[in-house]
């Protein structure tokens, strides 16, 4: 099992907790990200190394800061890549002579020796100090590994999904499976626009994919948005069921538009009036 190391187990547990906050099924995660349903199942159960971008995307969908999970990812990544095995210090040879042990009286005040509970307190203090040492070693190891990678040592294989399209080739395609909407690859063109029904809409643009699309949330069943650009075919998405109202919904992409000539229109359920916003 890929995730049998403690670092990998901790990451998988954190991913499952964060996924629970999203309220999304595995199928819904696959629909909204560049990773399949089976991949998410393996990531969440520690069966397969998880890409850093998948961790960031999951945190974004949950509305949670990514710092804690990314710190766990750093440590887990050293296990997946095998770098941890090459950076752990080798075991020290056994001492040639028995070390001199200190009496209990040297560790605690003389008045406390023999007092009820003193041995338990000393043991707890020792375990606490040992635990702090383990955490410090883990942090130093992660820092050392980053330094070695920066100096030219072999790094772990790139796990980033390559964008599935660019420019006109993206026209009419879903931004999620094309890996165009991952964190760091997409911008919102202006602030979210409130509508008359309290739905929120915005125009999204990916420089990497050279494509734009619309996004809607806080919607109602039957709401729709449509994105358009001069000389390009417009694309629409309709909120079809109650499950759609609790998540982001995206239009298909318009490939290769000028990001300043985009228009997004909101069409409320059962209505014909449009509320339109320009980029």
N, C-alpha and C positions, 0 to 999 in steps of 0.2 A: 504493500500500500504506500503510495507516494507520500501521504500526509501522516506517517506514523511517528515522526519526530515531534517532540513537544511543541516546537515553534509552529509546525504545520497544523497540529491539532488546535492550538490556540487561535490561529488564523481562521480555520474552518468554523470554529464555534462563533467567532466574531462575525463572520459572513452570514451564518444562519440567523443570528440575532438581528443583524441589519436587514436581511431579507424579510424577516417577520415584520419589521417596522414599515416596509413598503406595502404590505398587504397583497403583494403580487404573487401569482402562481409562477411555476417554472415556464409555462407557455407564455405568460405575459412578459416575463423577463426576457425571453428570447425575442419576442416581438419588438421590444423597446431597446434592445441592445444589439451589438454585432456578434453575439454568442448564442449558440443553439441551446435548446432545452436540455439535451443530453450533456452538453458542456457545463451548464449551470448545475446540473445534478452532481457532476463529478467535482466541480469547484466547491460546492457547499458541503460535500462529504469528505473532502480531503483526498480524493482519488486521483486528482490531476492538478499540476501546477496552474495557478490562476494568474492571468495577465494583470499587471498593475492597473491598466485602463479599466478592466472589469471591476476591480475594487473601487476605483474612483466613480465609475458609472453607478454602481450599487449605492454608494454613499449619497450621490447626488439625487437619486430617486427617493431615497429615504429622508432626504433633507438633513443629513447628519454630517458633521465635520469628518474629513477623511484621515486626519492625522493619526489617530490610534490604530486603525486598521492598516495604514501604510507602514507604520513602524513595525507591526507584526509581519507584514508582507516582506519587509527588508530582511528580517531574520529567517523567515521561511524560504525566501529565495536563495539564501546561502546554502540551505539544505538541498533544495532541488538541483542546484547547479553543481553540487559537490565541493564548492569552495570551502565549506565549513570543515571538511575533513582535512584539508591541506593547511588550515590556519590554526587548528587546535594544537596547543603545545603537547609534546610527547611526555609520557609519564616520567617523573623523576626517578632515578635509581634509589633503591632503599638505602637508608643511612647506614654507615658502617658501625656506628655505635648507637645505643639506645639514647634518645634525647632525654635531657633532664626534665622531669616533670615538676611542676610547681604545686605545692600543697594548696588545699582549698583555702587556707587562711591567707594566702597571698592574693586570692581573687576576690574575697569578700571581707568586710570588716570582721575583726576577731569577735566582736560582740554578737555578730549575726551567725557565726558558725554553730551549727546544730539547732538553730531556730527552726520551728516548723515551716515547711514550704520553701526554705532557702535553696535547696537543691533543685526544686522545680523551676524557681525563678532564674537561677543561673543557667539551667538548660534552655529555657525559653530565650534568654538573652543571647546565648550562643547560636541558637537556630536563627534568630533574627539577623545577627551579624553575618552568618553564613548566607542567608537569603539575599541580603544587600550585596554581598560579594558576587553572587551569581549574576544578579542583574547588572552590576557594574561590568563584569567580564563580558556579558552578552553585548552591552552597548559598545564597549571598546572593540570587540570583535567585528561588529557591524561597521564601525568607523574605519577600522583597519582594512576591511575588505573593500570599502568604497575607495580608500586611498590607493590600494593596490590596483584597482580597476582603472583609476584615473592615471596611474603611472604606466599603464600599458599591459597589465596582467590580463589574462583571458577573463572575459566577463560572461555572464549567463546568456544563453541565446535570446535574441529579441523575440518577445511574445506579442508585440503590438500587432493588431490586425491591419493589414494593408488596405487602404481605401479601395472599395470595389469599383469605383468609377470616377470620372473627372469630366467637368464641362458638359457638353452636349450628351455625352454618354450616360449622364446621370438623369436625364430628363424622364420623368414619369416613374422613377424608382423610389423605393422607400429609403429614407436616410439611415435607419437603424441597421438593417442587414448590410448596407454598403459601408458601414463604419464611418459615416460622415458626421454623425452627431455626437461623437465621443467628447468628453471633457478635454479642452485644449484644442479642439478642432472646429469649434463652432462658436459664433457670436450672435447675440441678440441685437438686431438693428433697432435701437431705441428701447424705451421702457415698455413693459407690458401695457396693453391697452384695455381698460375696463369697457364693458359693453352695457347696454340697457338692461340686460338680464343678469348682470353680475358675473358672466363668463369673462375669462381673460384670454386675450389673443396676442400673438407677437410674430414677427418675421424673424426667421433664423437664417444664417448664412455661414457656409463652411468655405474658408479660403483653400483648404486642402483639396476639397472636391470641386471647388468653383461652382457651387450650386446653392440654391435657396429653397426654403419651404416655410409653411405656416405651422403654428402650434396653437392648440386650444386646451384650456383646462377650466375647472369649476363650471362645467357645461351641463346642459340638460339633454335628455334623449331627443333626437331630432335636430339639434343645433348642427350647423355646418360652417366651415370656413373654406375660402377659395383664394389661392395665391395666383398672381398673374404678373406678367412683364411684357413690355412692347415687343411684338414680333415672336412671342413664344406662346405655346399652348398653356392655358390655365389648368390648374389642378385643384381638386376639392376632396375634402374628407367629411363624412357625416358621422355624428355620434349616434351609434345604432342601439346601444343597450345600457342598462344601469352600470355594468362593469366599466364601460368607457367613460362614464361621468366622473369616476374617481381617479383617473390617470390622465397623463398627457396624450393627446391624439395629434398626429402629424399628417399634413398633406403629402402627396408625392412631390418629388423635387422638380424644380425648373433648373435645367442645366445651363451654366455659362451666362447668366444674366449680369447686367450691370447692377451692382448692389444698390445703387441710388435710384433705380427706376422700378422698384418693386411695389406692388400693392397687395394688401391682404383685406378681404372682405368677410364680415361675419353675417350669417343669415340665421336668425333665430328660428327655433322649431315652430312650424305652422305659419310662419310669416313670409312675406315677400320683400320687405324692406331690408336694405343692406346698410351695414355700418362699415365704412371702408377707411383704411389707414395706409399711408404711404411711407416708404422707407426713407 
